[in-house]
Amino acid sequence: MKHDFPDYGFWGVALVNATIFILFAYSFFKPQTGRDWRSFGAFSAFLVALFSEMYGFPLTIYFLSGWLQSRYPGVEWFSHDAGHLLEMMFGWEANPHFGPFHVLSYALIAIGFWVIAAGWRVLYVAQQHHSLATTGIYSYVRHPQYVGFILVLLGFLVQWPTLLTLAMFPPLAVMYVRLARREESDAIAEFGEAYRGYMVRVPGFLPSLSRILAISHDRAGEGRP
């Protein structure tokens, strides 16, 4: 069966979008070590796969077209808007660019980049002084930059899910967790008990409510005359 894809085939647009977001992430993350470059390279590969389907060729829609057309016959699945699968499948009667999943994706992506940037600022100062990064966002979680990358990837996944990016996301998340564990081993070797104590106080990836409340209480106390 032959299909025309009038809303796709824009490989230049795909390249420009992938390049913009990769450079944007680079400006926040600033990879330096081989480990940094591996994590950044995996992130970049995810974006290339994403934008290739978003503007180049709708591989996921092509593979699922039979099932989608029979399940949702009122949708023109080879239109560009239909690539917002979650919006289409839940039947939101709105422009998918302003639908709830798209708005959620924007929030996740924005928060993710903010977390990466906030983590880099603290880490850079700590590296300059050869000390532990424990202030700012590092007082809430030990690996904010990896948390940021996962949030950005999750945001794009919510916005434009594809078979390839769905398959890539779990291994990427596992890779970031493993990289974090290796960083912890290096930090223990360099800082010893100081880092072990930091690990006891601060969770790795998900900030605990008790930790947030404790920091808020301490800061409120510092603000009192």
N, CA and C of each residue as an Amber inpcrd file, in Angstrom:
protein
   675
   0.8530000  -1.2040000   0.0000000   0.0000000   0.0000000   0.0000000
   0.8810000   1.2440000   0.0000000   0.5890000   2.1480000  -0.8940000
   1.4270000   3.3430000  -1.0220000   0.8120000   4.5010000  -0.2540000
   1.6730000   5.2230000   0.4560000   1.2210000   6.3910000   1.2110000
   2.0200000   7.6080000   0.7740000   1.3450000   8.7360000   0.7410000
   2.0340000  10.0100000   0.5790000   2.1280000  10.6480000   1.9500000
   3.2280000  11.3330000   2.2210000   3.4250000  11.9380000   3.5310000
   3.6490000  13.4400000   3.3660000   2.5680000  14.1810000   3.0270000
   2.7270000  15.6130000   2.7400000   3.1950000  16.4220000   3.9470000
   2.9010000  15.9400000   5.1640000   3.2900000  16.6830000   6.3600000
   4.6530000  16.2490000   6.8870000   5.3480000  15.4100000   6.1530000
   6.6520000  14.9180000   6.5800000   7.6700000  15.1110000   5.4470000
   8.8330000  14.5620000   5.6330000   9.8810000  14.7170000   4.6300000
  10.6930000  15.9770000   4.7840000  10.4970000  16.6810000   5.9200000
  11.2360000  17.9230000   6.1500000  12.5130000  17.6170000   6.9340000
  13.4520000  16.9770000   6.2720000  14.6700000  16.5530000   6.9550000
  15.5250000  17.7320000   7.4020000  15.4640000  18.8260000   6.6520000
  16.1930000  20.0210000   7.0830000  15.6450000  20.5610000   8.3870000
  14.3190000  20.5670000   8.5240000  13.6900000  21.0190000   9.7650000
  14.0700000  20.0910000  10.9190000  14.0830000  18.7780000  10.6330000
  14.4700000  17.8090000  11.6560000  15.9040000  18.0680000  12.1210000
  16.7990000  18.3210000  11.1650000  18.2040000  18.5760000  11.4960000
  18.3540000  19.8530000  12.3140000  17.6550000  20.8990000  11.9060000
  17.7560000  22.1730000  12.6180000  17.2430000  22.0350000  14.0590000
  16.0950000  21.3850000  14.2350000  15.5370000  21.2200000  15.5710000
  16.4400000  20.3780000  16.4620000  16.9440000  19.2680000  15.9200000
  17.8450000  18.4270000  16.7080000  19.0960000  19.2000000  17.0950000
  19.6450000  19.9520000  16.1550000  20.8630000  20.7210000  16.4250000
  20.6240000  21.7830000  17.4970000  19.4960000  22.4850000  17.3980000
  19.1930000  23.5370000  18.3680000  19.0990000  22.9670000  19.7750000
  18.3420000  21.8870000  19.9320000  18.1700000  21.3200000  21.2660000
  19.4420000  20.6760000  21.7960000  20.2270000  20.0670000  20.9120000
  21.4970000  19.4830000  21.3510000  22.4600000  20.5720000  21.8070000
  22.5510000  21.6570000  21.0360000  23.4280000  22.7630000  21.4330000
  22.9200000  23.4400000  22.6970000  21.5920000  23.5500000  22.8180000
  21.0010000  24.1370000  24.0200000  21.3730000  23.3030000  25.2420000
  21.2520000  21.9760000  25.1110000  21.6270000  21.0960000  26.2140000
  23.1210000  21.1740000  26.4970000  23.9160000  21.2930000  25.4380000
  25.3690000  21.4010000  25.6150000  25.7330000  22.6490000  26.4130000
  25.0330000  23.7500000  26.1440000  25.3260000  24.9980000  26.8520000
  25.0270000  24.8860000  28.3420000  24.0950000  24.0010000  28.7110000
  23.7730000  23.7890000  30.1110000  24.7040000  22.7740000  30.7520000
  24.9480000  21.6660000  30.0410000  25.6640000  20.5360000  30.6410000
  27.1730000  20.6790000  30.5630000  27.6760000  21.1920000  29.4440000
  29.1150000  21.4050000  29.2310000  29.9220000  20.1440000  29.5550000
  29.7620000  19.0660000  28.7770000  30.4900000  17.8240000  29.0610000
  31.9940000  18.0150000  28.9880000  32.6960000  17.3690000  29.9080000
  34.1470000  17.4860000  29.9470000  34.8230000  16.1190000  29.9540000
  34.3640000  15.2200000  30.8100000  34.9750000  13.9020000  30.9170000
  34.3640000  12.9510000  29.8800000  35.0180000  11.8080000  29.7020000
  34.4840000  10.7950000  28.8030000  33.1060000  10.3380000  29.2420000
  32.8900000  10.2610000  30.5480000  31.5850000   9.8760000  31.0820000
  30.5310000  10.9100000  30.7210000  30.9020000  12.1830000  30.8160000
  29.9760000  13.2580000  30.4340000  29.5810000  13.1380000  28.9700000
  30.5730000  12.8790000  28.1340000  30.3010000  12.8090000  26.6960000
  29.4360000  11.6060000  26.3410000  29.5920000  10.4890000  27.0570000
  28.7500000   9.3200000  26.7950000  27.2960000   9.6210000  27.1300000
  27.0750000  10.2500000  28.2740000  25.6990000  10.5670000  28.6720000
  25.0910000  11.6040000  27.7300000  25.8950000  12.5670000  27.3160000
  25.4010000  13.5940000  26.4000000  25.1670000  13.0100000  25.0040000
  26.0260000  12.0960000  24.5800000  25.8630000  11.4670000  23.2730000
  24.5880000  10.6420000  23.2010000  24.2690000   9.9260000  24.2720000
  23.0340000   9.1370000  24.3070000  21.8160000  10.0490000  24.2630000
  21.8950000  11.1510000  24.9840000  20.8170000  12.1380000  24.9720000
  20.6250000  12.6990000  23.5600000  21.7220000  12.9990000  22.8830000
  21.6630000  13.5490000  21.5320000  21.0600000  12.5410000  20.5510000
  21.4120000  11.2590000  20.7060000  20.8670000  10.2220000  19.8260000
  19.3520000  10.1240000  19.9750000  18.8740000  10.2750000  21.2010000
  17.4270000  10.2630000  21.4440000  16.7590000  11.4110000  20.6950000
  17.3460000  12.5870000  20.7480000  16.7620000  13.7370000  20.0700000
  16.7750000  13.5700000  18.5590000  17.8370000  13.0200000  18.0080000
  17.9100000  12.7950000  16.5660000  16.8060000  11.8290000  16.1350000
  16.6190000  10.7450000  16.9070000  15.5620000   9.7780000  16.5880000
  14.1890000  10.4260000  16.6790000  14.0040000  11.2530000  17.6950000
  12.7200000  11.9120000  17.9030000  12.3690000  12.8390000  16.7430000
  13.2690000  13.7540000  16.4030000  12.9640000  14.7390000  15.3750000
  12.9500000  14.1260000  13.9770000  13.6360000  13.0050000  13.7970000
  13.5680000  12.3060000  12.5050000  12.1450000  11.8200000  12.2370000
  11.4770000  11.3340000  13.2810000  10.0910000  10.9000000  13.1070000
   9.1210000  12.0740000  13.1470000   9.4550000  13.0980000  13.8840000
   8.5500000  14.2300000  14.0130000   8.4350000  15.0050000  12.7020000
   9.5400000  15.1120000  11.9570000   9.5200000  15.9100000  10.7280000
   9.9640000  15.1470000   9.4780000  10.6870000  14.0470000   9.6670000
  11.2080000  13.3200000   8.5210000  10.2760000  12.2520000   7.9950000
  10.2380000  11.1200000   8.6900000   9.3880000  10.0080000   8.2590000
   8.6620000   9.4420000   9.4810000   7.3200000   9.3170000   9.4380000
   6.5420000   8.8630000  10.6060000   6.5750000   7.3430000  10.7560000
   7.7200000   6.8020000  11.1150000   7.9040000   5.3590000  11.1700000
   6.9030000   4.6780000  12.1020000   6.6950000   5.2670000  13.2740000
   5.7710000   4.6780000  14.2410000   4.3470000   4.6470000  13.6960000
   3.9020000   5.7650000  13.1190000   2.5600000   5.8210000  12.5330000
   2.4410000   4.8080000  11.3970000   3.4950000   4.6700000  10.5970000
   3.4760000   3.7350000   9.4800000   3.2880000   2.3020000   9.9670000
   4.0410000   1.9130000  10.9970000   3.9420000   0.5550000  11.5160000
   2.6000000   0.2930000  12.1930000   2.0650000   1.3030000  12.8680000
   0.8270000   1.1210000  13.6300000  -0.4070000   1.5920000  12.8790000
  -0.2540000   1.9750000  11.6260000  -1.3510000   2.6130000  10.8980000
  -2.6010000   1.7360000  10.8290000  -2.4300000   0.4360000  10.5930000
  -3.5920000  -0.4420000  10.5080000  -4.3830000  -0.4690000  11.8000000
  -3.6800000  -0.6520000  12.9090000  -4.3480000  -0.7110000  14.2210000
  -4.9540000   0.6460000  14.5820000  -4.2150000   1.7100000  14.3390000
  -4.7130000   3.0430000  14.6820000  -5.9410000   3.4070000  13.8680000
  -5.9150000   3.1030000  12.5730000  -7.0370000   3.4720000  11.7120000
  -8.2940000   2.6990000  12.0740000  -8.1220000   1.4250000  12.4630000
  -9.2920000   0.6340000  12.8390000  -9.8260000   1.0360000  14.2150000
  -8.9470000   1.4650000  15.0830000  -9.3540000   1.8380000  16.4560000
  -9.8640000   3.2690000  16.5250000  -9.2410000   4.1460000  15.7360000
  -9.6180000   5.5620000  15.7410000  -9.8630000   6.0050000  14.2930000
 -10.9830000   5.5920000  13.6960000 -11.2170000   5.8440000  12.2640000
 -11.4080000   7.3110000  11.9030000 -11.6980000   8.1580000  12.8640000
 -11.9440000   9.5560000  12.5460000 -10.6980000  10.4190000  12.4680000
  -9.5270000   9.8250000  12.6540000  -8.2740000  10.5870000  12.6860000
  -7.5030000  10.3550000  11.3930000  -6.9990000  11.4360000  10.8100000
  -6.1100000  11.3270000   9.6480000  -4.6980000  11.1050000  10.1880000
  -4.3060000   9.8240000  10.2910000  -3.1030000   9.4780000  11.0330000
  -1.8070000   9.9090000  10.3510000  -1.8550000  10.2050000   9.0630000
  -0.6240000  10.6340000   8.4130000  -0.5170000  12.1520000   8.3060000
  -1.3630000  12.8580000   9.0750000  -1.1760000  14.2920000   9.2160000
  -0.1610000  14.5320000  10.3190000   0.4710000  15.6930000  10.3000000
   1.5060000  15.9720000  11.2900000   0.9290000  16.0210000  12.7080000
  -0.2480000  16.6240000  12.8770000  -0.8320000  16.7420000  14.2110000
  -1.0900000  15.3860000  14.8490000  -1.3540000  14.3730000  14.0300000
  -1.6520000  13.0480000  14.5680000  -0.4330000  12.3940000  15.2060000
   0.7560000  12.9600000  14.9400000   1.9490000  12.4340000  15.5900000
   1.9330000  12.6310000  17.0910000   1.0850000  13.5580000  17.5640000
   0.8900000  13.7130000  19.0100000  -0.0540000  12.5910000  19.4620000
   0.4810000  11.4040000  19.5400000  -0.3430000  10.2120000  19.7180000
  -1.2330000  10.2660000  20.9590000  -0.6930000  10.7250000  22.0690000
  -1.4820000  10.7310000  23.2970000  -2.6800000  11.6630000  23.1750000
  -2.4650000  12.8280000  22.5800000  -3.5780000  13.7660000  22.3930000
  -4.6520000  13.1580000  21.4920000  -4.2260000  12.4840000  20.4220000
  -5.1670000  11.8940000  19.4780000  -5.9190000  10.7190000  20.0970000
  -5.2020000   9.8580000  20.8020000  -5.8100000   8.6500000  21.3400000
  -6.7750000   8.9430000  22.4800000  -6.5270000  10.0280000  23.2050000
  -7.4490000  10.4080000  24.2730000  -8.5780000  11.3010000  23.7600000
  -8.4830000  11.6980000  22.4920000  -9.5820000  12.4080000  21.8600000
  -9.8270000  13.8100000  22.3620000  -8.7480000  14.5200000  22.7480000
  -8.9420000  15.9020000  23.2010000  -9.3740000  16.7580000  22.0090000
 -10.4480000  17.4670000  22.1920000 -10.9660000  18.3130000  21.1170000
 -10.2710000  19.6710000  21.1620000  -9.0090000  19.6830000  20.7880000
  -8.2350000  20.9200000  20.8380000  -7.0460000  20.7840000  19.9120000
  -6.4210000  21.9130000  19.6060000  -5.1560000  21.8820000  18.8910000
  -4.1550000  21.1040000  19.7650000  -3.5580000  20.0320000  19.2320000
  -2.6750000  19.2200000  20.0640000  -1.5020000  19.9930000  20.6440000
  -1.1210000  21.0970000  20.0090000  -0.0160000  21.8960000  20.5390000
  -0.4000000  22.6190000  21.8270000  -1.6800000  22.6780000  22.1190000
  -2.1310000  23.3230000  23.3570000  -2.9040000  22.3540000  24.2420000
  -2.8410000  21.0680000  23.9180000  -3.5070000  20.0560000  24.7080000
  -2.7650000  19.7770000  26.0010000  -3.3740000  19.0440000  26.9210000
  -2.7790000  18.8050000  28.2390000  -1.4570000  18.0560000  28.1900000
  -1.3190000  17.0760000  27.2960000  -0.0590000  16.3390000  27.2300000
   1.0680000  17.2150000  26.7000000   0.7370000  18.0810000  25.7440000
   1.7530000  18.9730000  25.1980000   2.2070000  19.9800000  26.2570000
   1.2430000  20.5180000  26.9990000   1.5920000  21.4560000  28.0750000
   2.4380000  20.7610000  29.1300000   2.0580000  19.5250000  29.4800000
   2.8530000  18.7540000  30.4420000   4.2680000  18.5460000  29.9210000
   4.3920000  18.2570000  28.6330000   5.7190000  18.0360000  28.0620000
   6.5730000  19.2900000  28.1490000   5.9780000  20.4460000  27.8560000
   6.7240000  21.7040000  27.9800000   7.2310000  21.9020000  29.4070000
   6.3670000  21.6050000  30.3880000   6.7520000  21.7770000  31.7890000
   7.9100000  20.8500000  32.1490000   7.8340000  19.5880000  31.7390000
   8.8960000  18.6350000  32.0500000  10.2170000  19.0430000  31.3980000
  10.1530000  19.4760000  30.1360000  11.3680000  19.8850000  29.4260000
  11.9870000  21.1180000  30.0730000  11.1520000  22.1060000  30.4010000
  11.6570000  23.3420000  31.0200000  12.2790000  23.0500000  32.3850000
  11.5980000  22.2570000  33.1980000  12.1300000  21.9130000  34.5260000
  13.4250000  21.1310000  34.3810000  13.4570000  20.2110000  33.4120000
  14.6650000  19.4160000  33.2120000  15.8740000  20.2680000  32.8640000
  15.7040000  21.2050000  31.9300000  16.8200000  22.0750000  31.5730000
  17.2170000  22.9760000  32.7410000  16.2310000  23.4190000  33.5180000
  16.5510000  24.2460000  34.6870000  17.3630000  23.4550000  35.6980000
  16.9890000  22.2100000  35.9280000  17.7060000  21.3610000  36.8780000
  19.1400000  21.1250000  36.4060000  19.3150000  20.8650000  35.0980000
  20.6630000  20.6650000  34.5500000  21.5100000  21.9150000  34.7550000
  20.9380000  23.0830000  34.4500000  21.6790000  24.3430000  34.5870000
  22.0160000  24.6290000  36.0440000  21.0370000  24.4290000  36.9360000
  21.2720000  24.6890000  38.3560000  22.3490000  23.7580000  38.9050000
  22.3300000  22.5170000  38.4690000  23.3450000  21.5670000  38.9250000
  24.7260000  21.9220000  38.4120000  24.8050000  22.3590000  37.1490000
  26.1050000  22.6930000  36.5840000  26.7530000  23.8610000  37.3260000
  25.9750000  24.8660000  37.6760000  26.5510000  26.0330000  38.3660000
  27.2050000  25.6340000  39.6870000  26.5150000  24.8010000  40.4510000
  27.0580000  24.3610000  41.7430000  28.2650000  23.4630000  41.5310000
  28.1610000  22.5440000  40.5720000  29.2500000  21.5990000  40.3300000
  30.5020000  22.3130000  39.8440000  30.3330000  23.3290000  39.0050000
  31.4840000  24.0570000  38.4740000  32.2670000  24.7340000  39.6010000
  31.5540000  25.3790000  40.5150000  32.2150000  26.0450000  41.6450000
  32.9310000  25.0230000  42.5180000  32.2780000  23.8850000  42.7560000
  32.8880000  22.8470000  43.5920000  34.1560000  22.2960000  42.9310000
  34.1250000  22.0930000  41.6310000  35.3040000  21.5810000  40.9300000
  36.4530000  22.5750000  40.9690000  36.1310000  23.8560000  40.8980000
  37.1890000  24.8740000  40.9610000  37.8960000  24.8650000  42.3090000
  37.1600000  24.4910000  43.3620000  37.7370000  24.4750000  44.7110000
  38.0780000  23.0590000  45.1910000  37.9280000  22.0860000  44.2940000
  38.1980000  20.6870000  44.6280000  37.4600000  20.2620000  45.8970000
  36.1800000  20.6010000  45.9260000  35.3520000  20.2770000  47.0830000
  34.0880000  19.5650000  46.6320000  33.3220000  19.0830000  47.5950000
  32.0600000  18.4130000  47.2790000  31.0020000  19.4330000  46.8580000
  30.1780000  19.0440000  45.9040000  29.0270000  19.8650000  45.5190000
  27.8490000  19.4420000  46.4020000  27.5310000  20.2560000  47.3900000
  26.4700000  19.8930000  48.3350000  25.4730000  21.0290000  48.5550000
  25.6580000  22.1390000  47.8800000  24.7770000  23.2840000  48.0950000
  23.7680000  23.3950000  46.9500000  22.8660000  24.3630000  47.0530000
  21.8860000  24.5860000  45.9940000  21.0550000  23.3450000  45.7450000
  20.8980000  23.0020000  44.4920000  20.0780000  21.8430000  44.1550000
  20.7160000  20.5410000  44.6130000  22.0510000  20.5550000  44.8290000
  22.7280000  19.3670000  45.3430000  22.3850000  19.0930000  46.8050000
  21.7270000  20.0000000  47.4600000  21.2720000  19.7410000  48.8260000
  19.9530000  18.9660000  48.8420000  19.3310000  18.8230000  47.6680000
  18.0750000  18.0710000  47.5580000  18.2910000  16.6820000  46.9600000
  19.1140000  16.5940000  45.9200000  19.4320000  15.3100000  45.2870000
  20.9180000  15.2800000  44.9310000  21.4830000  14.0790000  44.8850000
  22.9170000  13.9560000  44.6230000  23.2620000  14.0310000  43.1350000
  22.2900000  13.7790000  42.2690000  22.5870000  13.7120000  40.8320000
  21.5830000  14.5420000  40.0370000  21.5510000  15.8440000  40.2720000
  20.5370000  16.6670000  39.5990000  20.6560000  16.6990000  38.0790000
  21.8720000  16.6320000  37.5620000  22.0130000  16.7330000  36.1080000
  21.4410000  15.5100000  35.3980000  21.6140000  14.3370000  35.9840000
  21.0130000  13.1520000  35.3880000  19.4910000  13.1840000  35.5420000
  19.0300000  13.6930000  36.6750000  17.5840000  13.8780000  36.8550000
  17.0440000  14.8110000  35.7710000  17.7880000  15.8780000  35.4830000
  17.3780000  16.8280000  34.4590000  17.2850000  16.1890000  33.0840000
  18.2890000  15.3840000  32.7270000  18.2520000  14.7170000  31.4330000
  17.0440000  13.7920000  31.3240000  16.7600000  13.0450000  32.3780000
  15.6200000  12.1260000  32.3510000  14.3120000  12.8990000  32.2160000
  14.1970000  14.0320000  32.8910000  12.9810000  14.8390000  32.7800000
  12.7950000  15.3810000  31.3580000  13.8790000  15.8360000  30.7440000
  13.7930000  16.3460000  29.3660000  13.3720000  15.2320000  28.4140000
  13.9980000  14.0560000  28.5410000  13.6470000  12.9300000  27.6820000
  12.1900000  12.5250000  27.8940000  11.7550000  12.5060000  29.1500000
  10.3740000  12.1480000  29.4540000   9.4100000  13.1730000  28.8610000
   9.7950000  14.4460000  28.9040000   8.9570000  15.4920000  28.3350000
   8.7650000  15.3100000  26.8420000   9.8520000  15.0350000  26.1280000
   9.7410000  14.7930000  24.6920000   8.9360000  13.5290000  24.4060000
   9.0770000  12.5370000  25.2640000   8.3510000  11.2880000  25.0760000
   6.8470000  11.4990000  25.2410000   6.4540000  12.3270000  26.1890000
   5.0410000  12.6410000  26.3860000   4.5040000  13.4250000  25.1910000
   5.3260000  14.3160000  24.6690000   4.8860000  15.1620000  23.5670000
   4.7450000  14.3850000  22.2610000   5.7180000  13.5200000  21.9580000
   5.7280000  12.8450000  20.6610000   6.2810000  11.4280000  20.8340000
   5.4770000  10.5030000  21.3730000   5.9740000   9.1440000  21.5980000
   6.1720000   8.3910000  20.2900000   7.2800000   7.6840000  20.1740000
   7.5460000   6.8460000  19.0060000   8.0460000   5.4920000  19.5100000
   7.9770000   4.5010000  18.6390000   8.4520000   3.1740000  19.0250000
   9.9330000   3.1950000  19.3780000  10.7180000   3.9440000  18.5930000
  12.1600000   3.9770000  18.8200000  12.5020000   4.6920000  20.1180000
  11.8940000   5.8560000  20.3610000  12.2210000   6.5830000  21.5900000
  11.6660000   5.8680000  22.8280000  10.5230000   5.1910000  22.6750000
  10.0140000   4.3820000  23.7870000  10.9810000   3.2530000  24.1290000
  11.5920000   2.6770000  23.0860000  12.5660000   1.6080000  23.3110000
  13.8710000   2.1570000  23.8870000  14.2200000   3.3910000  23.5140000
  15.4810000   3.9800000  23.9700000  15.4090000   4.4960000  25.4000000
  14.2330000   4.9510000  25.8380000  14.1390000   5.6340000  27.1260000
  14.5670000   4.7670000  28.3190000  14.0640000   3.5250000  28.4670000
  14.4960000   2.7340000  29.6300000  16.0010000   2.4810000  29.6810000
  16.6460000   2.0600000  28.5600000  18.1020000   1.8840000  28.6290000
  18.8550000   3.1730000  28.9600000  18.3570000   4.3140000  28.4530000
  19.0090000   5.5850000  28.7690000  18.8810000   5.9010000  30.2570000
  17.7000000   5.6790000  30.8220000  17.5100000   5.9300000  32.2470000
  18.4230000   5.0340000  33.0790000  18.5240000   3.7590000  32.6890000
  19.4170000   2.8270000  33.3930000  20.8670000   3.2780000  33.2560000
  21.2420000   3.7400000  32.0550000  22.6060000   4.2100000  31.8340000
  22.9370000   5.3790000  32.7520000  21.9970000   6.3180000  32.9040000
  22.2440000   7.4620000  33.7760000  22.3840000   7.0370000  35.2320000
  21.5910000   6.0670000  35.6440000  21.7120000   5.5640000  37.0150000
  23.0770000   4.9140000  37.2210000  23.5280000   4.1340000  36.2430000
  24.8390000   3.4870000  36.3590000  25.9710000   4.5090000  36.3570000
  25.8580000   5.5160000  35.5170000  26.8730000   6.5750000  35.5180000
  26.9180000   7.2770000  36.8620000  25.7370000   7.4870000  37.4570000
  25.6790000   8.1200000  38.7730000  26.3730000   7.2530000  39.8180000
  26.1700000   5.9520000  39.7480000  26.8150000   5.0440000  40.7140000
  28.3350000   5.0750000  40.5560000  28.8040000   5.1600000  39.3060000
  30.2490000   5.2430000  39.0940000  30.8040000   6.5550000  39.6470000
  30.0570000   7.6250000  39.4580000  30.4900000   8.9160000  40.0120000
  30.5600000   8.8480000  41.5320000  29.6180000   8.1410000  42.1340000
  29.6330000   8.0100000  43.5840000  30.8620000   7.2420000  44.0570000
  31.2320000   6.1940000  43.3180000  32.4420000   5.4370000  43.6730000
  33.6760000   6.3250000  43.5850000  33.7420000   7.1540000  42.5370000
  34.8670000   8.0810000  42.4040000  34.8750000   9.1040000  43.5360000
  33.6930000   9.6000000  43.9020000  33.6100000  10.6050000  44.9640000
  34.0010000  10.0080000  46.3080000  33.6180000   8.7560000  46.5530000
  34.0050000   8.0950000  47.8000000  35.5150000   7.9150000  47.8510000
  36.0910000   7.5380000  46.7060000  37.5430000   7.3670000  46.6560000
  38.2670000   8.6850000  46.9210000  37.6770000   9.8060000  46.4820000
  38.3300000  11.1050000  46.6430000  38.0230000  11.7670000  47.9790000
  36.7600000  11.6740000  48.4250000  36.3490000  12.4200000  49.6210000
  36.0470000  11.5440000  50.8470000  36.0240000  10.2380000  50.6520000
  35.8760000   9.3240000  51.7730000  34.5870000   9.5010000  52.5600000
  34.7480000   9.5960000  53.8830000  33.5890000   9.6560000  54.7750000
  32.7350000  10.8980000  54.5660000  33.3280000  11.9610000  54.0740000
  32.5410000  13.1790000  53.8320000  31.4470000  12.8980000  52.7950000
  31.8080000  12.1460000  51.7600000  30.7900000  11.8340000  50.7530000
  29.8260000  10.7690000  51.2580000  30.3090000   9.8210000  52.0390000
  29.4050000   8.8140000  52.6050000  28.3450000   9.4840000  53.4870000
  28.7720000  10.4680000  54.2530000  27.8090000  11.2010000  55.0660000
  26.8090000  11.9690000  54.2250000  27.2860000  12.5200000  53.1210000
  26.3990000  13.2340000  52.1880000  25.3760000  12.2700000  51.5910000
  25.8040000  11.0500000  51.2740000  24.8940000  10.0490000  50.7250000
  23.8070000   9.6760000  51.7200000  24.1330000   9.6710000  52.9830000
  23.1450000   9.3420000  54.0140000  22.1060000  10.4530000  54.1260000
  22.5350000  11.6950000  54.0030000  21.6380000  12.8340000  54.1940000
  20.7650000  13.1190000  52.9810000  21.3370000  12.9430000  51.7850000
  20.6710000  13.4280000  50.5710000  20.3440000  12.2540000  49.6410000
  19.0930000  12.1350000  49.1870000  18.7260000  11.0540000  48.2610000
  19.3870000  11.2230000  46.9040000  19.4210000  10.1330000  46.1390000
  20.1270000  10.1620000  44.8580000  19.3930000  10.9030000  43.7610000
  18.1230000  10.5580000  43.5430000  17.4100000  11.0860000  42.3870000
  16.0760000  11.7620000  42.7070000  15.4020000  11.3060000  43.7280000
  14.0930000  11.8620000  44.0660000  14.1680000  12.5720000  45.4150000
  13.9580000  13.8810000  45.4490000  14.0260000  14.6020000  46.7250000
  12.9220000  14.1260000  47.6690000  13.2820000  13.8990000  48.9080000
  12.2930000  13.4620000  49.8930000  11.5970000  14.6700000  50.4910000
  10.3380000  14.4870000  50.8860000   9.5720000  15.5750000  51.4840000
  10.2200000  16.0460000  52.7770000  10.7250000  15.1020000  53.5720000
  11.3590000  15.4730000  54.8410000  12.5940000  16.3390000  54.5960000
  13.3400000  16.0230000  53.5380000  14.5330000  16.8100000  53.2080000
  14.1450000  18.2210000  52.7720000  13.1130000  18.3310000  51.9480000
  12.6450000  19.6350000  51.4860000  12.1660000  20.4800000  52.6600000
  11.4090000  19.8650000  53.5580000  10.8900000  20.6040000  54.7210000
  12.0190000  21.0190000  55.6470000  13.0170000  20.1420000  55.8290000
  14.1460000  20.4660000  56.7060000  14.9420000  21.6450000  56.1630000
  15.1970000  21.6520000  54.8510000  15.9510000  22.7540000  54.2470000
  15.1480000  24.0460000  54.3250000  13.8430000  23.9600000  54.0610000
  12.9890000  25.1450000  54.1400000  12.9770000  25.7090000  55.5560000
  12.9370000  24.8210000  56.5480000  12.9470000  25.2630000  57.9530000
  14.2550000  25.9390000  58.3000000  15.3700000  25.3530000  57.8500000
  16.6860000  25.9280000  58.1380000  16.8330000  27.3020000  57.5060000
  16.3440000  27.4420000  56.2690000  16.4620000  28.7320000  55.5870000
  15.5580000  29.7680000  56.2300000  14.3830000  29.3250000  56.6840000
  13.4960000  30.2590000  57.3750000  14.1370000  30.7340000  58.6700000
  14.8480000  29.8200000  59.3630000  15.5300000  30.1990000  60.5870000
  16.6620000  31.1700000  60.3500000  17.3800000  30.9680000  59.2280000
  18.4760000  31.8850000  58.8970000  17.9480000  33.2830000  58.5820000
  16.7130000  33.3640000  58.1070000  16.1630000  34.6590000  57.7400000
  15.6250000  35.4640000  58.9120000  15.4780000  34.7990000  60.0680000
  14.9660000  35.5280000  61.2270000  16.0540000  36.4160000  61.8150000
  15.6790000  37.5770000  62.3380000  16.6710000  38.4740000  62.9520000
  17.1710000  37.9090000  64.2690000
